[in-house]
Amino acid sequence: MERNELEELKAHLMTTHEEYRRLASQHSEFASKLDALSALPHLTYEDQLEETRLKKLKLRLKDQMETILSQYRSQRVA
């Protein structure tokens, strides 16, 4: 799938698919928290644990979003 086409599909899902929109919102929230952690000059042990936790959660959300995207693509083709 072409990049532009993929971006259009994601935009469509953001407006029409509530679960995809919720996942994307959480993904963005975790990304912001990770950005805040990476801006710190030094990470404590707790900060490092939180960074790892957030990365795993963010990846899980991305996987769920990709699953929805894949299902939607296969429905459009069929």
Secondary structure, DSSP 8 states (H G I E B T S, - for coil): --HHHHHHHHHHHHHH-HHHHHHHHHHHHHHHHHHHHHTSSS--HHHHHHHHHHHHHHHHHHHHHHHHHHHHHHHHH-
